[in-house]
Amino acid sequence: MNRIENIISKYLSGKELNPEELIELEDWKNLSEKNSQIYNTISGYWRKNHYRHNEVKDRVWDTIKKGVEGENKRDYNKVKNAKSRGVSMFSQTWVKYAAAVSILLLSTLILYFNYKPANEIISDNLAVRSLIEKNVPNGQKITLKLADGSSVKVNSASTLLIPERFEGTQRVVSLEGEAFFKVTENKRRPFIIKTGKVETLVVGTSFNISSYQDQNYIEVAVEEGIVEVSNTEKAGETHKITLIEGEKGIFLKESGEFIKREIEEGDFAWKDDIIFFNKVGFEEMVEVLERWYGLKFVVKRNVVFEKGISGNFKRENIKNVLESLSYSGGFKYRITKNKVVIY
């Protein structure tokens, strides 16, 4: 890594920069709109996962070596040597090879910090894809129209990473949290949703994916069409399942196993603004209500639902929901401005 890469890595990992490093980072970001875009994209990927796959760097260099038109072998070696010596981006060498190095910096860091196949970051002509990150906080939901005509409704406490436009032979997005997809059919360009260790591949269909970090599972429920769900860390037919309309697949994060079941009442309820509880425990109830209303719950005593608690609420305020649930669950509550106290 050269100096600016080290500064970016240090800053994004939460380490404190000294005044000189802060100034250098800001100067680099302000040097061009391209640099600012590179930083924003790296920052978005950094927040997802942090894998160390150094071999990816060689792949990036090979791609640049083969793909940068008009550069002979001698010029390419100058760029590679500059990288190995850690020459500053502000040196004459960096200026001379600004286009190649900008692509290298973006590609290497994205691949280094969030291991992805190279063709998802670099197109055949080395054009960097612009990525848009949609963060939906607690208490909110959004509906998006994608470049291919597909629509996505994103639930609270979720993040969707999408390209500005789809390129190549696949339409790829990443999700953390929950979303309902209605995908425009295109058999020649399958639609792929990445959720941690799981990939969901579709041609044209509507389905729901739930993949919150605090869940010990990832669930894909199909409303219409066919989807294929696979474990990206393991190969073979035993690590993928095909789901048709009316089925759902549950991936157990700890064991890496898939379970196939029929969809249940309430699997798609949230997209219609309905809170649906079917014999859930107290902790799950709290998690859902925190996300739904954007409130912090403070639990003052141990509450156990021995048989679980059930109920559904369409566009009800938090007071009405808690009034009903507290009666069934045997607990009391107090609502303040941004907080609910259970006692």
N, C-alpha and C positions, 0 to 999 in steps of 0.2 A: 504493500500500500504506500502511496505517496502522502505528502503532508496533508493536503486538503481532504483526502479520503480518511485519514486518521482523525482529523478534526471532526468530520461529520460523524464517523463511527463513535467517537468519544462523546459527542454532544447527544446523539440519539440514544445512547446506552445509559444516559442519566448522569454522566460524570461532569464535573464542573470544569468549564473552560477558563483559562486565564485571560486577562484583558487583550493580550496580543492575538490569541486564538479567536476570540469573539470578533475582533475587528477584521481579521483575515477571512473568517467565515462570511461575515456580512458583505465585505468587499467582493468576495467571489460570487455570492448570490446576486449582488447588484451589478455585476460586470455585464451580464446579458440576461435577456428573458429566458434563453436556453438553460443557463445555469440555474435560474430560479425554478424552472420546470423540472429539471433533473433532481434538485433537492426535494421538491414536494413529492415527487414520485418515490424516491428512496425512502422518505419519511413515512409514506403510506405503507410501503412494504415492510419496513422495519417493525411497525406495530403489530404485524401479523404473526410472524414466526422468525426465529433466529437459528438457522441451521448452518453448520460449517462444512461446506463442500468445496475445498480449495481447487479440486480438479476442474471445476467449472471455469476457472480463469483461463485455462489452456484452451478450452472450447471457444471462449470469446475471442482470444487472440487468433485462433485458427480461422474463425469466421471473418474477422477484420482482414486478415492476410489474404483470404481468397476473394473477399467482396469489395474492398475499396478500389474503385475504378481509377485508373490514371496514375496509380502509385506503383513504382517499380520495387523490386526486392530490396534495393539499397535504401529507399525511403522508408519502407516498412521496418527494416531492421533498426533504423534510427529511432522510430517511435518505440519499438520494443526495448531498445537499450535505454531510452529515456525513462521508461517505466521502471526498469530494473534498478536504475540509479536513484529513483525517487525524486526526479527533477520537479521543481515547483511548477504548478499550472501557469504561473505568471511569467515563466521563462520564455525565451524566444522559441524554443522547441515546441512548447505547448501551444503557443500562438500559431506557429506554422502548421501544426497538425490538429488544430482545434476540433474539427469535425470528427476525426477518427477517435480522438481522446475523449470527447464528450460522450460518444456512443459507448466507448469502452468503460468509462466511469459508471455510467448508468447501468449498463448490462451487467458488469462484474459485481457491483454492489447489490443489485436486485437479486441476482442469482446466488450471490454469496450469503445474503441474509435471509432469503426466502426461496429455497431451492425449487426452481421451476424449469421445465424443459426450455431449451434456448429458443425454440421457435415460437414460444409464447411472448417473448420479450422483443426478439429481433425478427423482422420480416425478411423475406428473401433478398430485398435490396438494402438491408441494414437500416431501415427507417424505424425509429423508436415509436412505440405506440403510446398515445396519450391515455392515461388512466384517470378515472374519476372515482373518488371515494365518497360514498354517501353514508354518513353516520346518523342514525336515528336514535335520539335519546329516550330515556324512560318517559312514558306519558304521551308519546307521539307515534304516528304511523305515516308512511308516505307511499304514494303510488307513482311509479316511473314508467315512461315509455322508452324502450331501448331503440338503438339505431336500426335494428332489423324489423321493427314493428312489434316485437314481443313486449309484454307488460309484466311488471313486478310490483306486488304490494309488499312492503317491508315492515315488519313488526317492530315494536319498541325494543330498545337496547340491542340494536343490530347494526352491522356494517356490511355494505355491499360495495365491492370493487369491480367497476365495469370499464371497458374501453370506450373511448370517445366514438369510435367506429370499429366494426368487426372486420378483420382482415384475415387472409389465408383461408385454410380449409375448415377451420373450427370457430365457433363462437364461444368464448371462454369468459366466465365471470367467477368471482370468489365471494363467499358468504360466511359471515360469522353471526349467528343469531337465528332469526326465523323470517321466511319470506314465502309468498305464494307466487308461482310463476305460471304465466300463460304464454307458451312459446310458439312463435310463428313457425310453421312447418317449412323446412328446407332439408331435404334428404341428402343433398350434397355437402351441407355444412352443419354437422350436428352441433347441438348446444350443450355445453359442459359447465356444470356448477361444481366448484371446488369447495369442500368444507372439511378442513383438517385432513385426516387420512382418507376421506371418502370423496369419490367423484361420482356425480350423477350425469349420465349421458342420455339425451333425448333428441328426437327429430322434430316433433311438434306435438305438444301435449300440455295439460295443466296439472299442477301438482304442488304440494307443500313440502318444504324442508325445514326442519327444526334442528338447529346445531348450536345451542348456547354452550359457552365454555363450562358453566357450572353443572351442566347435565352430563351424566355418565353414558350417554347414548346420542346417536344421530338418527333422526327419523325422517323417512321420505314416504309421503302418502300421495297416491295417484288418484286424481279426480277423473281424468280422461286421458286415454292414450296408453303408451308403453314407455317405460324408462328402464335403463340399466344402471345399477348401483354397484360400485366396485371399491375394494380396499386398495389404495394406491401403493401401500407398503408391501403387498404380497401379490404374487402372480398366480394365475391359474383359475380355472372355472369354479373351484371351491370357494374363491374369495370374491365372487360377484353374484348378484341375483338380478333377475328380470322381474319387473312388477307390471301388472296390467291394471286397468281401471278397477277400482274397488279394493286394491291391495295396498299394503304399506310394508316397508322394510325397516327394521330396527338394527342399527349397527352398534354393538356393545364395544365401547372404547377400550376397556381393560382387556378383554379376551380376543378382540378382533373378529368376533363371530357376527353373522347375520341371522336375523329371525324374520320370517315372513308371516304376516297376519292379515286378516280382513280389516278394512278401515272401520272405525267406530264413530258413533254419533259424537260430534264435537271436534273431530279432527280438523275441520276447516272453519270452525265457528269464529275464530278470532278475526278472519278477513271480513266477516259480516258484522263486526263490532259487538260480538257476543263473548262474554267470559263464560267458559263452560268447565265446570268441575264434576268429575265422575269418580267419587270415592278417593279423593286425593288426601294426602297427609297434610299436617299443619305447615311444615316447612315449604312444601310446594305451593300451598295456597298463598303464603306470604311472598314468595318469589314472584308469582304471577301478578299479584296485586301491586307490588313495588314497581314492576315494569309497566304495568297497565296505566297506573295513575301518577307515576313519577314521584311517589312519596317514600320516605324512609320509615321502615317499621322498627320499633324498639320493643322487644319482647321481655317483659318483666318476670314472667313465670313460665314454667314448663307446661306446654299444652300438647296433648296427644289425642288424635282422633283414632280411636281403636278400630272403627269400621270405615274410616275415611269420611269425607264430607262431600256432598253433591249439591249442585245448583247451577242455574244459568241466568245470566243477567245481560240484557241488551241495552246498551247506552245508559246504564244506571250510574248515579253518582256514588262516590265511595261510602258515604254515610248509609245509603240504602243497602248497599252490598254487605257492609259490616254488620248492620242491624240484623240481617237475615242469617249470616254466617255465625255470628256470635251466639245467637239463640240456639242454633243447631249444634255448635261446637262447644258451648259451655265456657266461653271466655268473655271478658269485658274489654272495652276499648275506649280510647280518648283520642280525638283528632285535634291537632294543632295546625298551624299554617302549612308546614311541609313535612309533617311527621304524624305517625299513628303509633300510639302506645298501647300495647296489649298487656293486660294484667288480670 
